[in-house]
Amino acid sequence: MTLKLLALTTAMLPVLTSAQTQLGMHEHGFGMLNLVLEQNELLLELTAPAADIVGFEHRAGTEAEQAQREAALEQLRQANALFTLTPAAACRLEKVDLAGDGHDHHDDHNHHDDHDHRHDDEPQGHEHEHEHDDHDHSDILVHYFYHCDRPDALSRIEVALFERFPSFHRIEVQGILPSGQLADTLTPEQPQIDW
């Protein structure tokens, strides 16, 4: 990753974090995909509840849970199976950084003022209460770094997250491109970003 892309990514973090705070709550089935295209460098950043990736949010307590967790995280590392970029752009994956692995927990009760939690089977606006010691929420954060030989040709990303992790029902996209900002909502019926 170039220093310029790192600087741009760092500069845009407050914007993307603000967008995540406004758009997102800890909602199962909901993910955030941020992207930055700067010269030949493309960064994709995925944030998702561990429950949608691993199948649970608590620490793996058994060998079976540990194996399930490792298999899910390995799927996340397979960027070429998750994202299909415009072939003419000649983008190559350079690095995958799994920054959050489902072990960074935050207590639901300490964040009720600015943090909602809703399960798919609960109505919108219904806040789900959990006992203080029984349930923590955790998110997974992954960065995918690409180098594109012809970035001007990059105009589409197809996202296979809905196929690989079927509990997703919505992914909000925020991006910064040479042509401006991008915002979109992906669903299983509409799993691609075009610009």
N, C-alpha and C positions, 0 to 999 in steps of 0.2 A: 504494500500500500504506500502510495506516495505521501510525502509530508503535506502536500497541498490538499489531498483528499482527507487526510486526518484532520487538518485545520478546518476544512469545510464541515466535516462531520461533527467536530466538536462545536463549531459555531452554530450548527443547526439543531443541536440537542435540545436547547430550551424550547424551540419551536415545536419539535416533534414530541417532546415530553408534555408540553402544554396541550397539543392535539390529542395525545393519548389520555391525559387526565380528563379532557372535555368529552372525548368520544367513548373512552373505555372505562369500564369498571371491571372488577374481577367477575367476569361473566363466562361461565362455561360455554364453549362453542364459539367464542369470539376471540379473534386474534388481530394483531396489528402488524402490518408490513410497511416498513419505511424504506425508501430507496433514495440514493444519491448517485447521479452520474456526473462526473467531473473529468473532463478530457477523456483519457482512455480508461479511467477507473470507475467501476460500478460497485456500490456497496448496497447489499440488501440486509435489512435488520428485521428479524421476526421475533415478536413477543407473543407468548401464548400461555394460557393456564397449563400447569403440569398435568392436570386431569385430562386435558384433550390430547396431550402427547403421550404421556406415560400410562394413563388410565387411573391414576390416583395422585393425591397431593402430599400425602404423608411420607415420611422417610421409609424407604424400603426396609421392612422388618424381617422378611423371610428370604431364603435363597430364590424362591420363585419370583417374588416381587423385585429382587435385585436383578434377576435375569430379564424380567419384563422391562424394567427401567433401562437397562443397558441396550436392549434390542431397540427400544423406542429412540433413544439418543443416537444410536448408530444410524437409524433411518434419517434423523435430522441432519446428520453429517453428509448424507448422500445428496448433495445439492442438485446434481444433474438429474436425479429422479424426481426432484421437487419443483424445479424451475426450468422451463424451456425458453431460452432467449432467442430473438430473431437470428437465424443462422447467418445471414449476411453480415452481421456485426462482428462475427468471429470472436466471441467472448470465451475466455478460458477461466475456469475457477482456479484461484491461486491459494485461497485459504478459507477454512471454516473455523470460526471461533465460537465455541459453546460457552458463553459467559455465564449464563444462568442454567443450572442443571436440575432445577426442581428442588434444591435444598435451601434456597434463600426464602425463608418463610416470613410472613408478617401476620400478626395476630388480627383477626377480623374485628375484635372488640375495640382495639386501639385506634381504628380508622373509620368508625361509623360516620363521623362527620363529613368525610370526603371520600368514602369508599363504600360502594354498594356491592352486594353479592347476590346473584340470582341464578338459580338453576333453570335449565331449559323448560322443565315442566311446571314452573311457577309463573304466574302472570307478571307482566311488566309492572314495575313499581313495587313489587313485593320484596321486602328485605328479608333475607334468610338469616335467622339467628342460629348461632352455634354456641355450645358451651365453651367457655374460655380455654379449657385444657384439652378439649377433644378434637378441635379441627383448626388447622392452620391452612392458609392459602399459599400457594407458591406458583411462580411464573418461571418460564424458561425463556431465555434470551439468546438468540443465535445471530452471529454476523457472518455473511457470505461475501467474500472479496473476489471480484472478477477483474480481469484485464481484457479490454475489448480493442481489437485492432482497428475496427471501423465503427466507432461509437455513433457516428451520424446515422448509421443504418439500423441502430437499435430502436425499435418502435413498438415492441410487444414483448410481454412476458406472460407465458402460460404457467399457471400455478396448479400443481397436483396435490396440494396439501389436503384438499377435500377427499381425494381418493385414498391417500396414505393414512390420514387421520380422520375417519368418518364422523367424529363427533363435532367437527367444525361446521357451523352453519353460516358464518359471516367473517370476513377478514377486511378490515378497513385499511386502505392504502393511502399513504402520504408520501410525497416525493419532491425532490428538487432536481430539475433537469436543466440543461443549458437553455432550453426554450421557456422555462418558467416553472411554476409549481404544479403539482399533480395531486389530485384527490379522487379516490374511487372506492367503491364497495364491491368486493368479490363475494360470490355465492357459489354453491355447487352447480347452479345453472349458468353462471357467468364467471368462469374461473380465470379470465385473462385480463391483463391491463394493456390498453392500447393508448398511444399518444402520437 
